């Protein structure tokens, strides 16, 4: 638990205030012993393997780290040890030398999983210009997020899911207040729907900025999470106190924009911690938090708003998000491997006084100015979307599914209260079918992973990436069928349970499509 608190934002603040005398890293403790490989590299002129100097790329080092490596059959022995003892060190291959979702990446991760069962020292690599690359000390280095215990990874993943749920529920939680907003601010139904629309639009725009920034090693994940989420919670207070309709619109847009890093970077955090074969499970639960949040929003506010007033739903955003923020400030560690190794390199330089000790990300970006790094990080995602038709199509399709999903928050009040006499709270209950659908989607998709996809990968290796979209291809007909039946049965003569069931079917199909698209 101490290491979680140390790596969390509150722990980093405590370290700063105490000048690193409290919550110290191993390199800062008096009894720390520099690994033999680094001693050898610093005190001899031989013969570490030399890594060819690559042409510097302006793009930031992505996570997972380029320094997480695969064991090879060779070992390197130091010949100039001061004690004339040959220290056998594991020689490794960069995980970044492979592409994600390929056979070579799978092979490396298999080797890594075997290495984590035994503690083997990892030899540092020396670049052509004499820099010594700071790496994990051993194959089971506890600083490596991939080596964290299942409980620790699950705890961090749970925080990301709660964070995602809080932000996403903040979108639709407003819908219960829409009728009263029309009355108080003298606006029509279309204008009153803008606080919902602008919130969703903003957390769609935010990832274009925040996701690339979180990939810059010197920044990492946590600063993006904490700064924006803290501002999200703070701005939620004046949003609930807004005196004019214009102020409400602006503040709702800013809320969505500042809450968007959960969408922008949540999946990257999961990838930092989980291996190729385990990642789909973590992503499934994270996507479910995103789908379930808006669905439960109207239920959370539906019965209270008619009694407490339209501002009540906006206050609920504060009450939901503030405890999650406090938890993350106390217990959410940094997971970006390039950032972790960059800070380790700085501590080792301070300890040894040697400027040779550097992380790969520092070397990659040493000749780049921050402006160039930031601009490239912001442009690269747009470039990928424009140049890769598959990415562009999935983005467009996901946008359509999302648009249909959110359109039901406007359609339901036109159907259930008008045709079936539901009040606001009862209409909110209807949205619980989404939660049921998500549970069904999780169960079926997890079963697909466990019984088919992962065994198939282990037996036959990786197929083409499109093979992962099989569930989406099967379920892609669901939204169309569901929309048709929903519109066809929207009649007071037809029992409302039909509408409820069709809605559940539609969302389940959409959820499975979403899981498949995200994993593809």
C-alpha positions in Angstrom: 0.0 0.0 0.0 2.9 2.4 0.7 4.1 2.2 -2.9 0.6 3.0 -4.2 0.4 6.1 -1.9 3.9 7.1 -2.9 3.1 7.0 -6.6 -0.3 8.7 -6.2 -0.6 12.5 -6.6 -0.9 13.0 -2.8 2.2 11.0 -2.2 4.1 13.0 -4.8 3.0 16.2 -3.1 4.2 14.9 0.2 7.5 14.0 -1.3 7.9 17.5 -2.8 7.0 19.2 0.5 9.5 17.0 2.5 12.1 17.1 -0.2 11.9 13.4 -0.8 12.6 12.5 2.8 9.3 10.7 3.1 7.8 8.0 0.9 11.2 7.4 -0.7 11.9 5.3 -3.8 14.5 2.5 -3.5 17.2 4.6 -5.2 16.8 7.2 -2.5 17.2 4.9 0.5 20.6 4.6 2.2 20.7 0.8 1.8 20.1 0.9 -2.0 22.7 -1.1 -3.9 23.1 -0.2 -7.6 22.5 -3.4 -9.7 25.8 -5.0 -10.9 25.0 -4.3 -14.5 25.0 -0.6 -14.0 28.1 -0.7 -11.9 29.8 -2.6 -14.6 28.6 -0.1 -17.3 29.7 2.9 -15.3 33.1 1.6 -14.2 34.4 -0.1 -17.2 35.0 0.7 -20.9 33.6 -2.7 -22.1 31.5 -4.5 -23.2 27.9 -4.0 -22.9 25.9 -4.6 -26.0 25.8 -1.5 -28.1 22.5 -0.3 -29.3 22.6 1.3 -32.7 21.6 5.0 -32.5 18.3 5.5 -34.2 17.2 8.6 -36.0 15.3 10.7 -33.6 11.6 10.7 -34.1 9.5 13.6 -33.0 6.7 11.4 -31.8 6.6 10.7 -28.1 7.4 7.3 -26.9 4.1 5.4 -26.5 3.2 3.0 -23.8 3.8 0.2 -23.3 7.5 0.9 -22.8 10.1 0.2 -25.4 12.2 -1.1 -22.5 10.1 -4.0 -21.6 11.9 -6.9 -23.2 12.1 -10.5 -24.2 14.7 -12.9 -23.1 17.0 -14.4 -25.8 19.2 -17.4 -25.7 22.4 -15.4 -25.2 23.7 -14.0 -21.9 26.2 -11.2 -21.6 29.0 -11.4 -19.1 30.9 -8.4 -17.7 34.6 -8.9 -18.1 35.8 -5.9 -16.2 34.0 -6.4 -12.8 36.0 -4.8 -10.0 35.8 -8.1 -8.1 36.6 -10.1 -11.3 33.3 -11.9 -10.9 31.4 -12.7 -14.1 27.9 -11.4 -13.6 25.6 -13.2 -15.9 22.9 -10.8 -17.1 19.8 -11.5 -19.1 20.0 -9.9 -22.6 16.7 -8.8 -23.9 14.9 -7.6 -27.0 12.7 -4.5 -27.0 9.0 -5.1 -26.9 8.6 -2.0 -29.0 10.5 -3.7 -31.8 7.2 -5.5 -32.5 3.8 -4.3 -33.5 0.8 -4.7 -31.3 -1.6 -7.6 -32.0 1.1 -9.5 -33.9 2.6 -13.0 -33.5 6.0 -11.4 -32.5 4.3 -9.4 -29.8 2.5 -12.4 -28.5 5.8 -14.4 -28.4 7.5 -11.6 -26.4 4.6 -11.5 -23.9 4.8 -15.2 -23.4 8.5 -14.9 -22.6 7.8 -12.0 -20.3 5.2 -13.9 -18.4 7.7 -16.8 -17.8 10.4 -14.4 -16.7 8.2 -12.8 -14.1 8.0 -16.1 -12.3 11.7 -15.9 -11.5 13.8 -12.9 -10.7 16.5 -12.4 -13.3 18.7 -9.3 -13.6 18.3 -7.4 -16.9 21.5 -6.0 -18.4 21.5 -2.3 -19.3 22.0 -1.4 -23.0 24.6 1.1 -24.1 23.9 3.3 -27.1 26.4 4.1 -29.8 27.0 7.5 -28.2 27.8 6.1 -24.8 24.4 6.6 -23.0 23.3 3.7 -20.7 19.6 3.0 -21.0 17.8 2.8 -17.7 15.6 -0.3 -17.7 13.8 -2.5 -15.2 16.3 -4.0 -12.8 14.9 -7.5 -12.9 12.3 -9.4 -14.9 10.0 -9.2 -11.9 10.7 -5.6 -11.1 7.8 -4.4 -8.9 8.0 -0.9 -10.5 6.8 -2.4 -13.8 3.0 -2.1 -13.9 2.8 -5.4 -15.8 4.4 -7.1 -12.7 1.9 -5.7 -10.2 -0.2 -8.1 -8.3 -3.6 -9.0 -9.6 -5.2 -7.2 -6.6 -3.2 -4.0 -7.3 -4.0 -3.9 -11.0 -7.7 -4.6 -10.3 -7.8 -1.8 -7.7 -6.3 0.7 -10.2 -8.6 -0.6 -13.0 -11.6 -0.2 -10.6 -10.6 3.5 -10.0 -10.5 4.1 -13.8 -14.0 2.4 -14.2 -15.4 4.5 -11.3 -13.9 7.7 -12.8 -15.4 6.8 -16.2 -18.8 6.0 -14.7 -18.9 9.4 -12.8 -18.1 11.4 -15.9 -20.4 9.5 -18.2 -23.3 9.5 -15.8 -22.9 13.3 -15.7 -24.1 13.5 -19.2 -27.5 11.9 -19.0 -28.2 12.8 -15.4 -29.3 16.2 -16.6 -32.2 14.8 -18.7 -34.5 14.7 -15.7 -34.1 18.5 -15.3 -34.8 19.3 -19.0 -38.6 20.1 -18.6 -37.9 22.5 -15.7 -35.0 24.1 -17.5 -37.5 24.9 -20.3 -39.8 26.6 -17.8 -37.2 28.4 -15.7 -35.2 29.8 -18.6 -38.1 30.2 -21.1 -36.5 28.1 -23.8 -37.9 25.4 -26.1 -37.2 21.6 -26.0 -34.4 21.9 -28.6 -32.6 24.5 -26.7 -33.1 22.7 -23.4 -31.4 19.6 -24.9 -28.2 21.6 -25.6 -26.7 21.1 -22.1 -26.7 17.3 -22.8 -25.5 17.7 -26.4 -22.7 20.1 -25.6 -21.5 17.9 -22.7 -21.3 14.8 -25.1 -19.7 16.9 -27.9 -17.1 18.2 -25.5 -16.0 14.8 -24.2 -15.7 13.7 -27.8 -13.4 16.7 -28.6 -11.3 16.4 -25.4 -9.5 13.1 -26.3 -8.0 14.8 -29.4 -6.0 16.9 -27.0 -5.6 14.9 -23.8 -4.8 11.5 -25.2 -1.7 12.5 -27.1 -0.5 14.6 -24.2 -0.6 11.6 -21.9 1.7 9.8 -24.2 4.5 12.3 -23.7 6.8 10.6 -21.2 7.6 13.7 -19.2 3.9 14.2 -18.5 2.5 10.7 -18.1 -1.0 9.7 -17.3 -1.6 11.0 -13.8 -1.2 14.8 -14.3 -3.7 14.7 -17.1 -6.2 12.7 -15.0 -5.9 14.7 -11.8 -5.7 18.2 -13.1 -8.6 17.8 -15.5 -10.8 15.8 -13.1 -10.2 18.3 -10.2 -11.3 21.1 -12.5 -14.3 19.0 -13.5 -15.4 18.7 -9.9 -14.7 22.3 -9.2 -16.7 23.5 -12.3 -19.6 21.2 -11.4 -20.3 23.6 -8.4 -20.9 26.8 -10.5 -22.7 24.6 -13.1 -25.3 23.7 -10.4 -25.5 27.4 -9.4 -25.8 28.8 -13.0 -28.1 31.9 -13.1 -28.5 32.1 -16.9 -29.0 29.6 -19.7 -25.9 30.8 -21.5 -23.8 30.2 -18.4 -25.3 26.7 -18.1 -24.4 25.9 -21.7 -20.8 27.1 -21.4 -20.2 25.3 -18.1 -21.7 22.0 -19.4 -19.4 22.1 -22.4 -16.4 22.7 -20.1 -17.5 19.9 -17.8 -17.6 17.4 -20.7 -14.2 18.7 -22.0 -12.5 18.4 -18.7 -14.0 15.0 -18.0 -12.9 13.5 -21.3 -9.5 12.0 -20.2 -11.3 9.0 -18.9 -12.3 8.3 -22.5 -9.0 9.5 -23.9 -6.6 7.6 -21.6 -8.6 5.0 -19.7 -7.9 2.3 -22.3 -4.2 3.2 -22.3 -4.0 2.8 -18.5 -5.4 -0.7 -18.9 -2.9 -1.5 -21.6 -0.1 -0.3 -19.3 -1.0 -3.0 -16.8 -2.4 -5.9 -18.7 -0.8 -8.2 -21.2 -2.1 -8.8 -24.7 -4.3 -11.8 -23.8 -5.7 -10.3 -20.5 -6.3 -6.7 -21.9 -9.7 -7.5 -23.6 -11.2 -8.5 -20.2 -10.1 -5.2 -18.6 -11.3 -3.2 -21.6 -14.7 -4.9 -21.5 -15.3 -3.7 -17.9 -14.1 -0.3 -18.7 -16.3 0.1 -21.8 -19.2 -1.2 -19.6 -18.6 1.6 -17.1 -18.9 4.0 -20.1 -22.1 2.5 -21.3 -23.7 2.0 -17.9 -23.0 5.6 -16.7 -25.4 7.4 -19.0 -28.0 4.7 -18.5 -28.1 5.1 -14.8 -28.0 8.9 -14.8 -31.7 9.4 -15.3 -32.5 6.9 -12.6 -30.2 8.7 -10.1 -31.9 12.0 -10.6 -35.4 11.1 -11.9 -37.2 10.8 -8.5 -35.4 13.7 -6.8 -35.6 16.4 -9.4 -39.4 16.8 -9.3 -39.1 17.4 -5.5 -35.8 19.2 -5.2 -35.7 21.2 -8.4 -33.7 21.0 -11.6 -30.4 21.9 -10.0 -30.4 18.7 -7.9 -29.3 16.6 -10.8 -26.3 18.8 -11.3 -25.4 18.7 -7.6 -25.4 14.9 -7.9 -22.5 15.1 -10.3 -20.5 16.7 -7.5 -21.5 14.1 -5.0 -20.6 11.3 -7.4 -17.3 12.6 -8.8 -15.8 14.2 -5.6 -15.3 10.9 -3.7 -13.8 9.3 -6.9 -11.4 12.2 -7.2 -10.3 11.9 -3.6 -9.7 8.2 -4.0 -7.6 8.7 -7.1 -5.6 11.5 -5.5 -4.8 9.1 -2.6 -4.4 5.8 -4.4 -3.9 6.1 -8.2 -0.3 5.4 -9.2 1.4 6.4 -12.5 1.2 3.6 -15.0 3.0 5.0 -18.0 6.2 2.9 -18.4 8.1 5.6 -20.2 7.3 8.1 -17.5 8.3 5.6 -14.7 11.6 4.9 -16.3 12.3 8.6 -17.1 11.9 9.4 -13.4 14.0 6.4 -12.4 16.8 7.6 -14.7 16.7 11.0 -13.0 17.0 9.4 -9.6 20.0 7.3 -10.7 21.7 10.3 -12.2 21.3 12.0 -8.9 22.6 9.0 -7.0 25.6 8.3 -9.2 26.4 11.7 -10.6 26.6 10.2 -14.1 24.8 11.9 -17.0 25.2 8.7 -19.0 22.2 7.1 -17.3 19.2 8.0 -19.4 15.8 6.6 -20.3 15.0 5.7 -23.9 12.3 8.4 -24.1 14.8 11.1 -23.0 17.2 10.0 -25.8 14.4 10.0 -28.4 13.4 13.5 -27.6 16.6 15.1 -26.5 16.9 17.3 -29.7 13.2 18.2 -29.8 11.7 21.3 -28.3 8.5 20.8 -26.2 6.4 22.7 -28.8 7.4 20.3 -31.6 6.7 17.3 -29.4 3.3 18.6 -28.4 2.3 19.6 -31.9 3.2 16.2 -33.3 1.4 14.4 -30.5 -1.8 16.4 -31.2 -1.6 16.0 -35.0 -0.6 12.3 -35.2 -4.1 10.9 -34.1 -5.8 13.0 -36.8 -3.3 11.9 -39.4 -3.9 8.2 -38.5 -7.6 8.7 -38.8 -7.3 10.3 -42.2 -4.8 7.9 -43.7 -6.1 4.6 -42.3 -9.6 3.8 -43.7 -10.2 1.0 -41.1 -9.6 3.5 -38.3 -11.8 6.1 -39.9 -14.6 3.6 -40.5 -14.6 2.3 -36.9 -14.6 5.9 -35.7 -17.5 6.8 -37.8 -19.4 3.6 -36.9 -18.8 4.1 -33.2 -20.0 7.7 -33.5 -23.2 6.5 -35.2 -23.9 3.9 -32.4 -23.2 6.5 -29.8 -25.5 9.1 -31.5 -28.3 6.5 -31.6 -27.7 5.7 -27.9 -27.9 9.3 -26.8 -30.9 10.0 -29.0 -32.9 7.7 -26.7 -32.5 10.2 -23.9 -34.5 12.6 -25.9 -36.9 10.0 -27.4 -38.0 8.2 -24.2 -39.7 11.3 -22.8 -41.7 11.4 -26.0 -42.9 7.8 -25.7 -43.2 6.6 -22.1 -44.7 9.7 -20.3 -47.0 10.6 -23.3 -48.1 7.1 -24.4 -47.9 5.2 -21.1 -48.3 7.8 -18.4 -44.8 7.4 -16.8 -43.5 10.1 -14.6 -39.9 11.3 -14.7 -38.7 8.8 -12.2 -40.4 5.9 -13.9 -39.0 6.9 -17.2 -35.5 6.8 -15.6 -36.2 3.2 -14.5 -36.6 2.2 -18.1 -33.0 3.0 -18.7 -31.9 0.3 -16.3 -32.4 -2.1 -19.2 -29.1 -0.7 -20.4 -27.4 -2.0 -17.2 -28.9 -5.4 -17.7 -27.8 -5.3 -21.3 -24.3 -4.5 -20.4 -24.2 -7.4 -18.0 -25.4 -9.7 -20.7 -22.9 -8.2 -23.1 -20.0 -8.7 -20.6 -21.0 -12.3 -20.0 -21.3 -13.2 -23.7 -18.2 -11.3 -24.8 -16.1 -12.7 -21.9 -17.3 -16.2 -22.8 -16.3 -15.5 -26.4 -12.8 -14.4 -25.3 -12.4 -17.3 -22.8 -13.8 -20.2 -24.9 -12.8 -19.2 -28.4 -10.6 -16.2 -29.1 -7.8 -16.6 -26.6 -7.6 -20.4 -27.1 -7.5 -19.8 -30.8 -4.7 -17.3 -30.5 -2.7 -19.7 -28.2 -3.2 -22.6 -30.6 -2.8 -20.9 -34.0 -1.2 -17.5 -33.3 -2.6 -14.2 -34.2 -4.9 -13.9 -37.1 -5.6 -10.7 -39.0 -6.7 -7.9 -36.7 -10.1 -7.9 -38.3 -10.8 -11.3 -36.9 -11.4 -9.7 -33.6 -14.4 -7.9 -35.0 -16.4 -11.1 -35.5 -18.8 -10.3 -32.6 -19.4 -6.8 -34.0 -20.0 -8.2 -37.5 -22.7 -10.6 -36.1 -24.3 -8.0 -33.9 -24.2 -5.1 -36.3 -27.7 -5.9 -37.5 -29.1 -5.5 -33.9 -29.3 -1.7 -33.8 -31.1 -1.5 -37.1 -33.6 -4.2 -36.1 -34.1 -2.8 -32.6 -34.7 0.7 -34.0 -37.3 -0.5 -36.4 -39.2 -2.5 -33.8 -39.0 0.2 -31.3 -40.6 2.7 -33.7 -43.1 0.2 -34.9 -44.3 -0.7 -31.4 -44.4 2.8 -30.0 -48.2 2.8 -29.6 -50.4 3.0 -26.5 -52.2 -0.1 -27.7 -49.0 -2.1 -27.3 -47.8 -2.9 -23.8 -44.7 -0.9 -22.7 -42.8 -4.1 -21.8 -42.3 -4.7 -25.5 -40.6 -1.3 -25.8 -38.5 -2.2 -22.8 -37.4 -5.5 -24.2 -36.6 -4.1 -27.6 -34.5 -1.3 -26.0 -32.6 -4.0 -24.0 -31.9 -6.0 -27.1 -30.7 -2.9 -29.0 -28.3 -1.8 -26.3 -26.9 -5.3 -25.9 -26.2 -5.5 -29.6 -24.6 -2.1 -29.6 -22.5 -2.9 -26.5 -21.2 -6.1 -28.1 -20.4 -4.1 -31.3 -18.6 -1.5 -29.1 -16.6 -4.2 -27.3 -15.6 -5.7 -30.7 -14.7 -2.4 -32.2 -12.6 -1.3 -29.3 -10.7 -4.5 -29.2 -10.2 -4.5 -32.9 
